[in-house]
Each structure stands twice: as C-alpha cells, then as structure tokens.
Amino acid sequence: MHEEGVTIGEVCRMTFKHIWAVLISSVLFAAALTLLFVFVVNPLDTQYSMSFYLTFPGSETHKYPDGSAFSYREFVSYDALARAKASDERFGSVDVDGMIREDDISVTAEFTAPDGVYLQTGNYTIVVEGKYFSSRETAQAFIRAVAQTAVDSVKQKAESISYTIDEDVFSVASFEDKLALLREAGENILSVYDEWIDDYRAGYSVGGKALSTYRAEAAVACSSSTLDALDEELETRGYVPLDELDARISDLQREQRLNEEKIQTLREMLASSSIPDNAVQEMIAELMVRNVEIENEMDSLTEENITAFEARIDTLYERVQSAAETVKAVSVALYEQESAVHFSTNRAVVSGGVSPVIVAVGGFIVAFLIAVIVACSAEMKRSRRQAEENAAPSGQIESIVRSWQGDGSPAPVETPEVQASDEGQPEEEDVPEEHEDE
C-alpha cells in the first residue's frame, strides 16, 4: 500500500477479502430496486396498447345490423368498459370510473385515402395506462375484453332485428293493408338474402344450407303471384271484414239507387234535347257499368266468400312469418360466423417505464461499486490502525538504546511518574569551579 494512492491490485485484493459481503449486498439492493420499479414506479408510467382488426357483415358501411351508425369510439365508452370489467373476475379492481374521468384509455382508427377520401380500414388501437393493472397479462386481457364487447354488441343488435309483421297491427288492418304488409315483408326478406349473396356468394353455407336455398324457400313462402291474385280478387269483389259486411252492403245499395236516379235524370236530359249529347251518353254508360259491378260485388259479399278469402290471407301471413323467423335465424348465425376481432400480436405492447432487466443490472452495478468502496475504505482504516499499533514498541526500543551509559551499564528507566515529578522540579544551576575550592 502506498501513501500517495491505492493501486488496482490492492483494490482487488481488499475486495476479494470481502467478496461475499459485496455480492450479497449488491444482489439484495438490485432486487429491492427492481421490485420498487416493477410494483411502484413502472405502473405509474407504463402504457399498454394492442392493435386489432374488427370485421362483421356490412362493417364496410360503418353501420350495425339494425342500421344504426357504427362508431369505433364506442369501444371505450363507459358501458363498454363496464361490460368488459364484468366479464372477468380478474378485472374486479379496475377503476373504470377513474379511467374515464382521467382519460386514461383511448382508441384510434386507421384510415386510408385511395381517392382523396378518408375511409376507415377496420384497424384500431387501444391504449390504456398501466396504473390500473397489476401485470401486463391483466392489462392485455382487459383490452381483449374491451374489443370483444364490440363483437358482442354487433351480435346483440343482429338478434334484436325483427323481420316479422306485428301481430296486433296486422289483426286490425283492412284487407288492403294486410296485403300491403305481406308484400312489404316478403320483399324485405328477399332483399336481405340478396345482400348476403352479393357480399358472400349464393353457395355460402349457414347452418348447413346455402344462402340461395334459403332465398328460394322464402320466395315460395312470400309468393308475389299469390299476392297479385289476392289483390285482384279484392279489387274486383270488394271484400270487407265480416263485422263490416252489413254496412258495406248498405253503402252499395245506396250507391246503386243514386246511380239509377242519375241515369234517369240524364236520360230525361237527352230526351228533351234535339241534339245528341255524347258526354251525357258516356256518363249514363259509366253509371250503368258501375251498377253492374255493384250487383256483382253484393253477390260476392257473402260470409262464405269473405271467410275463405280471409283464410287465404291468414295462410299467407303464417308463411311470411315463418320465413321472417328463418331469415332472423340465418342472420344471427351469419353474424356469429363472420363477426370477429383479430389482434396483430398476442401480447400487449409496453411503452414507458424502465425494463426490469435494466433496473436489475444497473442496480447491481451501482450497489457493487458502492460496496467495493465501502469494503476498501474499511480495509484501509483497519490497515492504518494496525500499522500504528505495530509502530509503538519499536519507538520504545530506540529510546532504551539511546539511554545506555558510557560504561556499558544501562541507564535506569524512568517511569512516567518519575518523569512527571522531574518535570515539575527546577533544574540545578551549574556551580563555577572557583567557588568549589572555597
């Protein structure tokens, strides 16, 4: 060891003497520092993000199955987050209210502009602050649950669609309105199949049956030719419900009498005029034709005919309702098959915070250096103290050697007490030789 400094070799030697203490203290410090960052520092400064692609039938139109507008911002709405939290007991401690209040979760959409018009691609990214989760696994599971709520929402809206005719409305409608409702429902059902066939293909299988087969069955059930025949018969015979039959016949009889009176009046006008009036003759002809129609209509307005006609309408109604139930079942199955969320990665991307590996390595190095300095400092102090203790006996030997007298006899060694008493007495003055003779 040198007074002017310590060499590298001496540092290594002093460190090696305390190597286990240095290593153990370094490891403990690094472990404590790592735990501090993992459970305290990093969660407060970490963000988790995951990107995914959402697809469902008609997603390119940005509308839900029921026709309502689709908005990707609904992914992080309070209702969506609450449903995601309730989907797994691991999320029981997630503070959804705080997440919304502090704006600690966000979603962004990817856009493309092939023709200068920005369109959504269906790719989305959710970013959430890490302070709400105990681990990366929990955070990524929560993000997956949030994305799944969008898929579940699509399926729920598909299940909520009704293609059937409201029974209460149909029961009180007139024959004309019933036929109109049946025609509208049938056209709607066929249009749904046509849209799916355009989006996929005629042979696309849903529930073990092709879409084209479903459409063909619906076309038979909602037969337009049957509706045309019923419309024509109704227009010709003027059927009304049985509870309106008497009133209808009275109205027709009244109309028929009025027409006869008009015809008689017009004929008198023609008889009193010497010039034939073609317009009056045409009016008479029309009234006569109308009276023939009224007569035929009254002949047709029987309870038997009306009951049979109403039965045919009810039969068609049951067929259309059955087709409507089928198209709904196919719709739910189709959305179940084709609605999905696909994630770009299986694990969440972590940003912010410090890697535990870096913290552990850095903490170990810093702790190791500090421990080496402490060990070397302690070793140097111990060495100086030992050197001072070893230097004390050699100084006493030197003072003994200098105290030997000329005759070779040792000088008496004065104890510290004697030396102290001598120091307290005054020194004797030298007496001159001449005074000694006297």
Stockholm file with secondary structure:
# STOCKHOLM 1.0

chainA/1-438         MHEEGVTIGEVCRMTFKHIWAVLISSVLFAAALTLLFVFVVNPLDTQYSMSFYLTFPGSETHKYPDGSAFSYREFVSYDALARAKASDERFGSVDVDGMIREDDISVTAEFTAPDGVYLQTGNYTIVVEGKYFSSRETAQAFIRAVAQTAVDSVKQKAESISYTIDEDVFSVASFEDKLALLREAGENILSVYDEWIDDYRAGYSVGGKALSTYRAEAAVACSSSTLDALDEELETRGYVPLDELDARISDLQREQRLNEEKIQTLREMLASSSIPDNAVQEMIAELMVRNVEIENEMDSLTEENITAFEARIDTLYERVQSAAETVKAVSVALYEQESAVHFSTNRAVVSGGVSPVIVAVGGFIVAFLIAVIVACSAEMKRSRRQAEENAAPSGQIESIVRSWQGDGSPAPVETPEVQASDEGQPEEEDVPEEHEDE
#=GR chainA/1-438 SS CBTTBCCHHHHHHHHHHTHHHHHHHHHHHHHHHHHHIIIIIHHHHEEEEEEEEEECTTGGGTBCTTSCBCCGGGGGSHHHHHHHHHTCGGGTTCCHHHHHHTTCEEEEEEEECTTSCCEEEEEEEEEEEGGGCSSHHHHHHHHHHHHHHHHHHHHHHHHHCCCSCCHHHHHHSCHHHHHHHHHHHHHHHHHHHHHHHHHSCTTCEETTEEHHHHHHHHHHHTCHHHHHHHHHHHHHHCCCCGGGHHHHHHHHHHHHHHHHHHHHHHHHHHHHCSSCCHHHHHHHHHHHHHHHHHHHHHHHCCHHHHHHHHHHHHHHHHHHHHHHHHHHHHHHHHHHHHCEEEESCSSCEEEESCCHHHHHHHHHHHHHHHHHHHHHHHHHHHHHHHHHHHHHHHHHHHHHHHTCCTTSCCCCCCCHHHHHHHHHSCCCCCCCHHHHHC
#=GC SS_cons         CBTTBCCHHHHHHHHHHTHHHHHHHHHHHHHHHHHHIIIIIHHHHEEEEEEEEEECTTGGGTBCTTSCBCCGGGGGSHHHHHHHHHTCGGGTTCCHHHHHHTTCEEEEEEEECTTSCCEEEEEEEEEEEGGGCSSHHHHHHHHHHHHHHHHHHHHHHHHHCCCSCCHHHHHHSCHHHHHHHHHHHHHHHHHHHHHHHHHSCTTCEETTEEHHHHHHHHHHHTCHHHHHHHHHHHHHHCCCCGGGHHHHHHHHHHHHHHHHHHHHHHHHHHHHCSSCCHHHHHHHHHHHHHHHHHHHHHHHCCHHHHHHHHHHHHHHHHHHHHHHHHHHHHHHHHHHHHCEEEESCSSCEEEESCCHHHHHHHHHHHHHHHHHHHHHHHHHHHHHHHHHHHHHHHHHHHHHHHTCCTTSCCCCCCCHHHHHHHHHSCCCCCCCHHHHHC
//
